[in-house]
Amino acid sequence: MKFLVIQTAFIGDVVLATGIIEKLHAHYPGAQIDFMVRKGNESLLTKHPFLQRVLVWDKKQGKLRNLWKMLRTIRKERYDKVINVQRFAATGILTAFSGAKETIGFDKNPLSFLFTTKVPHVIAANGVTKHEIERNNELVKHFTSKEPALPKLYPSPQDYAAVNAYQLTPYICVAPASVWFTKQYPAEKWISFINQLPPHLNIYLIGAPGDHTLCESIRTTATHAGTVNLAGKLSFLQSAALQKGAIMNYVNDSAPMHFASAVNAPTTAVYCSTLPSFGFGPLADVRFIVEKLEPLYCRPCGLHGHKACPEGHFRCALEIRDEQLLGSLPRRI
């Protein structure tokens, strides 16, 4: 059997789709499994033990030219099943015209009428919201099983070695940034929380290169002597390796939360404008949700974040209390 899984959305979406890889390998251990991502996300899957090939689509430069080039590559592979996790036309084209024996995707994809298997994309059933990994599993359950597999990343021994020097004493990781302003716990709130942490703990601020300035402002303003800015210094898998060894990981509703889920690292997820009930919550065995305790008339203000608070007050973040975050620290540290 030859499978291709397509997920060319953002980093967190790719991480959550790795559950499909786990599921396919469990049911077809001898199969060839390939995975397609957008350029920039391929390092998430470096040396993945269950993948034979990672296809990379450059969506920024020559998007359409590269799309047709990718379609030719896919058609040459003659896949048995192409599984499209996305709901956009471009990946619908790749799926519908892949030449695969079975083409599978969600009914919300504009090209789904050309798929051999069209799956309803259901946000909630019987009043209960499905997690994204459950929605993804709907694409493969008809030839595997009903239970979704958890997402999983595979940092290499080299990735663990790269962060070993940071793991000699107890530490927490804080990923303070988000692409969306209203998903991002404010810097001054992170600082207030960090300043109340035990002095013997190290606090590692993690994130992408673009998060370095935010993390540096937090580091230089915080009075906790153990605060270290690692934003932009670690790869995706190195960050996940560091998170795995933390006594707690503090994250927004963003990609680092999914990294923690994928290595089963203890997680405290801070929700500002969004809700965990949207189906993207943490999945680690040890997990906590932090959000404004009292109901707020404007929360949630949308499925995704905004560049600014629509109401201008950002109370969903500013009224979260330090003790809520401190409450998820292990008692003995």
C-alpha positions in Angstrom: 0.0 0.0 0.0 1.1 3.5 -0.7 -0.4 6.5 1.1 -0.1 10.2 0.8 -1.3 12.6 3.5 -1.7 16.2 2.5 -1.6 19.0 5.1 -0.1 22.3 3.9 -1.6 24.6 6.5 0.2 25.9 9.6 2.7 24.3 11.9 0.1 23.2 14.5 -2.1 21.7 11.9 0.7 19.6 10.6 1.5 18.4 14.2 -2.1 17.3 14.8 -2.2 15.5 11.4 0.7 13.3 12.5 -1.9 11.2 14.3 -2.9 10.0 10.9 0.6 8.8 10.3 0.5 6.8 13.6 -2.9 5.3 12.6 -1.8 4.3 9.1 1.4 2.7 10.4 -0.4 0.8 13.1 -2.8 -0.8 10.6 -0.4 -1.1 7.6 3.1 -1.5 9.1 4.6 -2.4 5.8 3.0 0.5 3.8 4.8 3.4 2.2 3.5 6.6 3.9 4.4 10.0 2.4 3.4 13.4 3.8 3.0 16.7 2.0 3.6 20.1 3.8 4.1 23.7 2.8 7.7 24.9 2.5 9.0 25.8 6.0 7.3 23.0 7.9 9.2 20.1 6.6 11.7 20.0 9.5 8.9 18.9 11.8 9.1 15.5 10.1 12.9 15.2 9.8 13.9 11.5 10.2 10.3 10.5 11.0 10.5 6.7 11.4 7.2 6.0 9.6 7.6 8.3 6.6 9.4 7.4 3.5 9.1 10.8 1.8 8.1 14.3 2.7 6.9 16.4 -0.2 7.4 20.1 0.1 5.2 22.6 -1.8 6.5 26.2 -2.0 3.3 28.3 -1.7 5.0 31.7 -1.6 7.1 31.8 -4.8 5.6 30.5 -8.0 2.6 29.0 -6.2 0.7 27.8 -9.2 3.8 26.7 -11.1 4.9 24.7 -8.1 1.4 23.3 -7.7 1.5 21.7 -11.2 5.0 20.5 -10.6 3.8 18.8 -7.4 0.8 17.3 -9.2 3.2 15.6 -11.7 5.3 14.3 -8.8 2.2 12.9 -7.1 0.8 11.3 -10.2 4.1 9.5 -10.8 3.9 7.8 -7.4 0.6 6.1 -8.2 -0.7 6.1 -4.6 -3.4 3.7 -3.4 -4.9 6.4 -1.2 -4.5 10.2 -1.1 -5.8 11.6 2.2 -6.4 15.4 2.1 -6.8 17.0 5.6 -7.3 20.5 4.2 -10.4 22.2 2.8 -9.0 24.4 0.2 -9.2 24.3 -3.6 -5.4 23.9 -4.4 -5.0 20.7 -2.3 -8.4 19.6 -3.7 -6.8 19.7 -7.2 -3.9 17.7 -6.1 -6.2 15.1 -4.5 -8.8 14.9 -7.2 -6.3 14.5 -10.1 -3.7 12.5 -8.2 -4.5 9.3 -10.0 -4.8 7.5 -6.7 -7.2 4.5 -6.5 -9.0 6.3 -3.6 -9.1 10.0 -3.0 -10.3 11.1 0.4 -11.2 14.5 1.8 -13.7 16.6 3.6 -16.9 17.7 2.0 -16.1 21.4 2.6 -13.3 21.2 0.1 -14.5 22.9 -3.1 -13.2 19.9 -5.2 -14.8 17.3 -2.9 -17.3 16.4 -5.6 -14.4 14.8 -7.5 -13.2 12.7 -4.6 -14.0 9.0 -4.4 -14.6 9.3 -0.7 -16.1 12.5 0.7 -16.2 12.8 4.5 -18.5 15.3 6.4 -16.4 17.9 8.3 -18.2 18.1 11.7 -17.3 20.6 14.3 -19.6 19.1 17.0 -21.9 16.2 17.3 -24.8 16.0 19.7 -23.7 19.2 21.3 -20.2 17.9 22.0 -17.3 19.5 20.1 -14.9 17.1 18.4 -11.2 17.5 18.8 -9.3 18.1 15.6 -7.6 14.7 15.8 -11.1 13.1 15.9 -12.1 15.2 12.8 -9.0 14.0 11.1 -9.6 10.4 12.0 -12.9 10.5 10.2 -10.9 10.5 6.9 -9.3 7.1 7.7 -11.6 5.3 10.0 -13.4 3.4 7.2 -10.3 1.4 6.5 -8.6 1.5 10.0 -10.6 2.0 13.2 -12.8 4.5 15.0 -10.4 5.5 17.7 -8.1 8.4 16.7 -4.4 8.2 17.3 -2.5 10.9 19.2 -0.1 13.2 17.3 3.5 12.4 17.7 6.8 14.1 16.9 10.1 12.3 16.9 13.1 14.4 18.0 16.3 12.7 17.2 19.2 11.8 19.6 20.9 14.9 18.1 17.9 17.0 19.0 18.0 15.8 22.6 21.7 16.3 22.8 21.3 19.9 21.5 19.2 20.8 24.6 20.9 18.6 27.2 22.8 21.5 28.6 19.6 23.3 29.5 18.2 20.3 31.4 20.7 19.9 34.2 18.4 21.6 36.7 14.6 21.9 37.0 13.0 24.2 34.5 9.8 25.3 32.8 9.3 26.4 29.2 7.2 29.5 28.3 6.1 30.1 24.7 4.7 33.6 24.9 4.0 34.4 21.3 1.2 33.7 18.8 0.5 34.7 15.3 -2.7 36.3 16.5 -2.7 39.1 19.0 -5.9 37.9 20.8 -4.5 34.4 21.3 -1.4 35.8 22.9 -1.2 36.2 26.6 0.2 39.8 27.1 3.9 40.2 27.8 3.2 42.1 31.1 1.1 39.2 32.3 3.9 36.7 31.5 6.4 38.9 33.3 4.2 39.1 36.4 3.8 35.3 36.5 7.5 34.7 35.9 8.5 37.0 38.7 6.6 34.9 41.2 8.2 31.6 40.2 10.6 29.8 42.6 14.1 31.3 42.3 15.8 27.9 41.7 13.8 27.3 38.5 15.1 28.2 35.1 12.6 29.7 32.7 13.2 29.1 29.0 11.4 31.4 26.6 10.9 29.5 23.4 9.6 30.5 20.0 10.5 31.2 16.3 13.1 33.7 15.2 10.4 36.3 14.8 9.5 35.9 18.5 13.0 36.9 19.7 12.2 40.5 20.3 9.1 39.7 22.4 11.0 37.1 24.4 13.9 39.5 24.9 11.6 42.2 26.2 10.2 39.7 28.7 13.6 38.5 29.7 15.0 42.0 30.3 12.0 43.2 32.2 11.4 40.2 34.4 13.3 40.2 37.7 13.6 36.4 37.9 17.4 35.7 37.4 16.8 32.4 35.7 15.0 33.7 32.7 16.7 32.7 29.4 15.7 33.7 25.9 16.0 30.8 23.5 13.6 32.1 20.8 15.0 31.4 17.3 17.9 29.3 18.7 16.2 25.9 18.6 14.6 24.0 15.7 11.0 22.7 16.0 12.1 19.3 17.1 14.7 20.7 19.5 12.0 22.9 21.1 9.9 19.8 21.5 12.8 17.9 23.1 13.3 20.7 25.5 9.5 20.8 26.3 9.5 17.1 27.0 11.9 17.5 29.9 10.2 20.5 31.5 8.3 20.2 34.7 5.7 22.4 33.0 5.2 24.1 29.7 3.2 27.3 29.5 1.8 28.0 26.1 -0.9 30.0 24.2 -3.5 28.4 21.9 -0.7 28.0 19.3 1.8 25.6 17.8 4.0 25.1 20.9 0.9 23.6 22.7 0.7 21.0 19.9 4.5 20.3 20.2 3.9 19.5 23.9 1.0 17.2 23.0 3.1 15.4 20.5 5.9 14.5 23.0 3.4 14.1 25.9 4.9 17.0 27.9 3.1 18.5 30.8 1.1 21.5 29.5 -0.6 24.6 30.8 -2.5 26.2 28.0 -3.6 29.8 28.4 -6.7 30.7 26.4 -7.6 34.3 25.8 -10.1 35.0 23.0 -10.6 31.4 21.9 -11.9 28.3 23.7 -10.5 24.8 24.1 -14.0 23.6 23.1 -13.2 24.6 19.5 -11.3 21.3 19.3 -7.7 22.3 19.5 -6.9 21.7 23.2 -3.8 20.1 24.7 -3.6 16.3 24.6 -0.8 15.5 27.0 -1.5 13.2 30.0 -0.8 16.1 32.3 -2.6 19.2 31.1 -4.3 22.2 32.5 -6.5 24.9 30.9 -6.2 28.5 32.1 -8.8 31.0 31.1 -10.8 33.9 32.5 -12.9 32.4 35.3 -16.0 34.7 34.9 -18.1 34.6 31.7 -17.4 37.5 29.3 -20.1 38.7 26.9 -17.7 38.9 23.9 -15.8 35.7 24.4 -15.2 33.9 22.2 -14.9 36.6 19.5 -14.3 34.0 16.7 -12.9 30.6 15.8 -9.4 32.1 15.1 -7.6 35.0 16.7 -7.7 38.7 15.7 -5.0 41.3 15.2 -6.6 43.4 17.9 -9.3 43.0 20.5 -12.6 43.8 18.7 -14.0 45.5 21.8 -10.8 47.3 22.7 -10.4 46.1 26.2 -8.8 42.6 25.9 -10.4 41.5 29.2 -10.3 37.9 28.3 -6.5 38.0 28.8 -6.0 40.8 31.2 -8.4 39.4 33.8 -6.6 36.0 34.0 -4.9 35.8 37.4 -1.3 34.9 38.2 -2.4 32.3 40.7 -4.2 30.4 37.9 -0.9 29.8 36.1 1.0 29.2 39.3 -1.6 26.6 40.4 -0.4 24.1 37.7 3.2 23.9 38.9 4.0 20.6 40.6 3.8 20.8 44.4 7.3 19.5 44.8 9.9 21.1 42.6 
